[in-house]
Amino acid sequence: MKKEWNERNRPNRLEKQYQFEDYEALRGFLDRAAELSEKEDYYPDMGFGRDYVNITIHAPEDSKTVTEQQRQFAVQLDSLFSEKSSEKPIEHE
């Protein structure tokens, strides 16, 4: 079962952590995520370690909620993760 994105307030944002088997799998995901960011002209905050990446999608400064475009970007990231990985994302607490 896929874990959903966590919706947070103050500031409004979506958060998710993906776990990977190794650094090579993580790097492949980061490369695909970079290509998606370039294509969509949207750049979420990403922080990563050897086998995980934390992604934060912040609501626009002039908005109280995350936009539909940003939610679709999150769905696209989930698809990228599912394409090349058998690991399951875990919720970041």
Secondary structure, 3 states (H helix, E strand, C coil): CCCCCEEECCCCEEEEEEECCCHHHHHHHHHHHHHHHHHHCCCCEEEECCCEEEEEEECCCCCCCCCHHHHHHHHHHHHHHHHHCCCCCECCC
